[in-house]
Every structure is written in structure tokens, then in C-alpha cells.
């Protein structure tokens, strides 16, 4: 079997660096063909020197010369800027894109890869939240698989292997509940960034860790799942499972439930998506059922964690509403991370933006882009950014 | 799609009657083509009048005339006696055998069906415990599937759909622990039949309910799993899970675990085995994760429930040792059900028989039959039956 050439869009983030660990551990299976970073030139250079990719892109154009200089003695091509991300995504030099750019910025390169007919390992849930209908329709047309990297969606994807997609009764997304499980608004109002960044189970990037603390992450995952698995909103259930051992479940129409489980470790779903349909032997730590232990389940508290209720509402309404939700949320989370607004203010920003931006039932891609821009501007104006 | 003609060997038992409920609920998918019973002529007649099978067999020859007379106005052929079970199993008038005869008696008809090239829905674990190597080799030669009906093995089978069989790291069989979970020998010594017949989660026949109370059932299931899924004894782990919601699990060699779950209801695995590779929509009650609930896990207490340790030892030794274990256990359980011996005496009977009957490393089918007879005789002599 020849090596699979991976283009990692977002190679210096949490998913990207773990994907490179997987590639380093399986040099007979994978090469890193494209690496891209937004601002972290130092790590991008280090990665390029180790993995010797065909091409690297640094998003921040001011850092082009630094990267170019550092790699001048290598064969690696260096590009810079947002436009270059798209152009490189359109180059037919890789076999699979790992779409690991955080947020809305991951959308356009992913669309390029799909147009090119490349399988997608999708770690960027915003791509589907914003424009899931267009993405999945294009992927269907091009007959390319979109393999989720999110642990929950990877779990569902794994549970569906060998099963009929039309036999899904519902999916059950598990949520850890985040660091503030069981807390009430009078506690949350005072939560600061450092506290919210301490996730009990998963080691992830800053944006997704805040989204986990507000439960917005689970709401985005519901929308992502709707598109990935072609479900109605009634077929998607969220259950709080604080131990994060069951990563998610599928209930089939005969009542049988399949779950995928394991210790929380993002390397497993990353590796699974990259190697699918194979599994790769590894020595990651195993979950030990012999130790006395319990797995617990409860309903999410959507009265306290209102972001989840807003996401459910956006999913129910459809159209450009999830795009509005996502754009406002990105602005709100970054404002919170900069200590500009409080924890509960994030919900206010999202809710007000959802009320303000005009609803479009069946947006075009251009209308999604416009909606995104309008929602960001309005959300930023609320914060006086 | 034409209907699948099912031959139910053991139609009046717990599995058989539930299989007929599945057939009655799905008349477009299944017909009951053969029904057999050991002694329950009244129920066999009733079933034959309802399902209009091609053939029925009553094991107890004294009841032949009763059954023949009752069905004389129908097209159904009536046979009697143990030999007739085998002969009917060899008739090419059905598409799948549901092997639901309890105990060793199910072995020979199952072998006939395999020789005939008929897929097996296997509810009779003793068939594999006694002669799993021969059964599975023949099934492999004939390229017919052996689809388990036991909830645990059905769970594993379902988890393996679409996965590589060579990617199994281990399987984790869950055990409810039975009605005496947490009890110690000083309690068990006084246990009576009526108490042991009250299983906390599952509604099953008497033999298997006692085997569940002693944990011998889990031991037999380990051996069954070894053959069904071509595993080494080191790859099979038992975990006590008192809620019986997770029916069993597979851990793959990338560390990912798949579990199959649901409310304990034997109709689901029966239906799954009969309909495989399809799933049949039904309205069986669903497990509700929204209610606060916990699933717990602990190691089995094999010092107290020594039957499980004996079964593990028989599996480890291989050869005719599982056959010896099974034969002695059948004698011991029926003696206990007749109040001839105590609860802990069952273990003594099995252990002594395992020590006494000569070990054969690679038995022929004839040697299995001989071993079975010798072990039964010896076990019976211990009980003075």
C-alpha cells in the first residue's frame, strides 16, 4: 500500500500537532504533504523541517519572509495569506485533507478540497455548522467521504460502519458537561477565563474548551451531526455523561444501541479518520473495566446553559440561523478570552445576534458568507469591539 | 424479498416461543417451517396449528400419537424421537435453523444443518462449548454464518459488523452477576432452587437461569465466544455489570471499544439473528438515557463463584475439557433443580468430574460424544442418581 499524503490545514493547533504525532508514528502509512498555520511561524517551521512537506502556508503575511528564510535550504514551497490557503487546497498534491483550522476560516479551503475530489477528515465543525447543506451536497456529488474527527462524531461514524444509514432511529451525543456541570447562573456570572479553560477530561484548543464550558460546543456538534449523518433535529439527543468514556451512541430502529468508548484521547479519532477504513494498532492507554467504576448519565441543564438551547433552536429553524449562531459565538468567545465580556454575556451576544440578523431559509454560499460577516459585525458592535 | 423459512429446533422453550413471536410479527419476512419440542406436546400442537409448519418433531416418542392425532387434519408432517430430530434437520426444506434446544441434545441436529449448508442462528451455547472446533471448522468449510442469539454474543457480533476480525484486541463479556452478586459461600450454601430461579434482569429458561446464578453461564459464554470469534483465551475478559444494559463489548487494536446496549429483551437478539444482515423496525421498549442513571462495572468474584474459574480453566486447557465441564454441569444443574444437591455442590460435581475424566487434546466428534457420556455417568454417580 502506498502512503497516504495528508494536507493538514491548521497544523500548529491541537488537532494538527496530534495528527503529526500520528504521522510520525506511522511513516509507512502517511506523509505530511501540506502544512498550514495562521500565526505560529516558529512551530510551522519546526514541523516543516521535521516532516519535509511539499508546501507550507503561513496565514499571517507579515511572517512570510521568516518562514521562507528558515526553509530556504529545503524543497518545501512557502506561501502566505488567506488566499494562498485556498489556492494550495486546490493543488492536486495530496490524498486527504485534514481540515483542522479553527472556526469559520476553515470553510473555503475545505470546499476547495471537496471540489478537487479529496476525502476530508473534518476537525472543523464550523464548516458544517455554517454551510452543512452545501458542503454535504457537494461531497455527495463528488462521492467523497467526509470523516469526522470530533470524538463524538467519530464515535457515531464508527458505530455506523456496516450498518444501514436508513436504520438510524436517533443518535445520542454525550457531553461531559464541562467544568461547570451542576453550577447555576449565580456561579457562572463570575467565571473567569482561566477557570473556563480547565476542561475536566479533554485536552483541546482554547476556543473549543470555552465552547465546552458553555455547552455551545455540544450545540454545534448537534448541527454538525445533523449534516454529517443526514438526520432530522428530532433524531439528535444530548445526554450528559461526565466521565467522557462513552463518546457517543447510535440507536437503530430495532432498539439496539451501539456505543463507541475509550479513554478521552483525540489521537484515536484523528488516527481513525486518517486511516479509515483501516484501524491502526497502537499502544495508547486502554480503558480498564476491571477497576470498579461507573458511567453516569443525566439530562443537560439547558435552562442554565442557554447556549445549548440557542443552538437547538438554530438547528430547528435551519437556513442561515446556525451560521448566525456560529459567527456570533466566535466573536463572543474571543471577547471572553480577551476578558472583554463575562461568561454569561456570551449567551446574550449570541441570542441578540440571532434576533437581529435577517433569516434566510435556503441561503446560497454567497449568502452564507454575507450572513457570517453581518453577524460578526453586529456581535462585535454589541461588545463595542 | 421472499420469506425466510425458519426451522426452530426447540420451539416450546423460552427462545423458541419468542422466535415465534418475532415470526408472527413479521409474516412477510419469515415462516416457521419446522418446529420441534422435547416433551411439551400441548404447546407444540398449539404452535403447529397457528404457524402451519411443514414438519414438527416431538422428542418424546410416547407423545407421538397425541401430536399426530391433533394435527391429522393439517398438512403438517409429524415425527417423533431423537433420531427424527437429526433426520428432519437434514431435510432441505428450510433456509435457516434456529438452534434453540437446551444443552448437549442440540449438537447433532445443528451439525446436520451445517452439513446441509444452512445458516445457523445459534441459541444453544453447549453446541460450541462441547465441540466448537469441529462446528466452526465445518461452518467455515461450508461458508455458512453462525449467528449467535445469546445477548452477549449477539452484542459482539453486532459490534464486529463492518470491522476486521483480525483487529480484535479483546472482547469484554458483561455479566449481570446474577441474583447472588456480592454474596459469599456461607450464604450460597443455603440457597434453594426457587431463589436461584429469580434472575434480576433476564427472563430465561430454568437451566440457563441457574447457570447465571452460579456464573457458569458466563464461563460457558467465554468458551462459546472463543469459538465463534476465533479468539485465544487471553482475549476474553468478563466484567460484572449488574444493570445488564451493555450486553458486551469489543476492544479493537487501536484501543477503540464498541459496545452494544439496550434493555434486556431476548427478542432483540433473536430477531437480529433471524433477519441478519437486516435490522427489523420494532416497537420494543427503548432504553432511556434521559432518566438519571448509572452503569457500573466490577471484576467477577471467582473465588466465591468457582464455576466461572473452572470454566476459565477448561477453556485454557482446551481439548475435551469444556465438554467434560458442560456435561458435569448439566447433570449438576438438573440435580439441583430436583433438590437433590445444594447450590455449592454443583461446583464440586463439576470439579471432580474434570479431575476424573481422561483429557484428550484433539478429540474427534466420536470422542466428544464418548467424553460427554462418561462425564455424565461419573457426575451422576457422584450424586447417586
Boltz contact constraints between the chains, C-beta under 6 A:
constraints:
  - contact:
      token1: [A, 161]
      token2: [B, 162]
      max_distance: 6.0
  - contact:
      token1: [A, 162]
      token2: [B, 161]
      max_distance: 6.0
  - contact:
      token1: [A, 162]
      token2: [B, 162]
      max_distance: 6.0
  - contact:
      token1: [A, 167]
      token2: [B, 279]
      max_distance: 6.0
  - contact:
      token1: [A, 172]
      token2: [B, 289]
      max_distance: 6.0
  - contact:
      token1: [A, 239]
      token2: [B, 289]
      max_distance: 6.0
  - contact:
      token1: [A, 252]
      token2: [B, 279]
      max_distance: 6.0
  - contact:
      token1: [A, 253]
      token2: [B, 281]
      max_distance: 6.0
  - contact:
      token1: [A, 254]
      token2: [B, 279]
      max_distance: 6.0
  - contact:
      token1: [A, 254]
      token2: [B, 280]
      max_distance: 6.0
  - contact:
      token1: [A, 254]
      token2: [B, 282]
      max_distance: 6.0
  - contact:
      token1: [A, 255]
      token2: [B, 262]
      max_distance: 6.0
  - contact:
      token1: [A, 255]
      token2: [B, 268]
      max_distance: 6.0
  - contact:
      token1: [A, 255]
      token2: [B, 284]
      max_distance: 6.0
  - contact:
      token1: [A, 255]
      token2: [B, 286]
      max_distance: 6.0
  - contact:
      token1: [A, 256]
      token2: [B, 262]
      max_distance: 6.0
  - contact:
      token1: [A, 257]
      token2: [B, 261]
      max_distance: 6.0
  - contact:
      token1: [A, 257]
      token2: [B, 262]
      max_distance: 6.0
  - contact:
      token1: [A, 258]
      token2: [B, 260]
      max_distance: 6.0
  - contact:
      token1: [A, 259]
      token2: [B, 259]
      max_distance: 6.0
  - contact:
      token1: [A, 259]
      token2: [B, 261]
      max_distance: 6.0
  - contact:
      token1: [A, 260]
      token2: [B, 258]
      max_distance: 6.0
  - contact:
      token1: [A, 261]
      token2: [B, 257]
      max_distance: 6.0
  - contact:
      token1: [A, 261]
      token2: [B, 259]
      max_distance: 6.0
  - contact:
      token1: [A, 262]
      token2: [B, 255]
      max_distance: 6.0
  - contact:
      token1: [A, 262]
      token2: [B, 256]
      max_distance: 6.0
  - contact:
      token1: [A, 262]
      token2: [B, 257]
      max_distance: 6.0
  - contact:
      token1: [A, 279]
      token2: [B, 167]
      max_distance: 6.0
  - contact:
      token1: [A, 279]
      token2: [B, 252]
      max_distance: 6.0
  - contact:
      token1: [A, 279]
      token2: [B, 254]
      max_distance: 6.0
  - contact:
      token1: [A, 280]
      token2: [B, 254]
      max_distance: 6.0
  - contact:
      token1: [A, 281]
      token2: [B, 253]
      max_distance: 6.0
  - contact:
      token1: [A, 282]
      token2: [B, 254]
      max_distance: 6.0
  - contact:
      token1: [A, 284]
      token2: [B, 255]
      max_distance: 6.0
  - contact:
      token1: [A, 286]
      token2: [B, 255]
      max_distance: 6.0
  - contact:
      token1: [A, 289]
      token2: [B, 172]
      max_distance: 6.0
  - contact:
      token1: [A, 289]
      token2: [B, 239]
      max_distance: 6.0
  - contact:
      token1: [A, 289]
      token2: [B, 297]
      max_distance: 6.0
  - contact:
      token1: [A, 290]
      token2: [B, 299]
      max_distance: 6.0
  - contact:
      token1: [A, 292]
      token2: [B, 298]
      max_distance: 6.0
  - contact:
      token1: [A, 293]
      token2: [B, 297]
      max_distance: 6.0
  - contact:
      token1: [A, 294]
      token2: [B, 294]
      max_distance: 6.0
  - contact:
      token1: [A, 294]
      token2: [B, 296]
      max_distance: 6.0
  - contact:
      token1: [A, 295]
      token2: [B, 295]
      max_distance: 6.0
  - contact:
      token1: [A, 296]
      token2: [B, 294]
      max_distance: 6.0
  - contact:
      token1: [A, 297]
      token2: [B, 289]
      max_distance: 6.0
  - contact:
      token1: [A, 297]
      token2: [B, 293]
      max_distance: 6.0
  - contact:
      token1: [A, 298]
      token2: [B, 292]
      max_distance: 6.0
  - contact:
      token1: [A, 299]
      token2: [B, 290]
      max_distance: 6.0
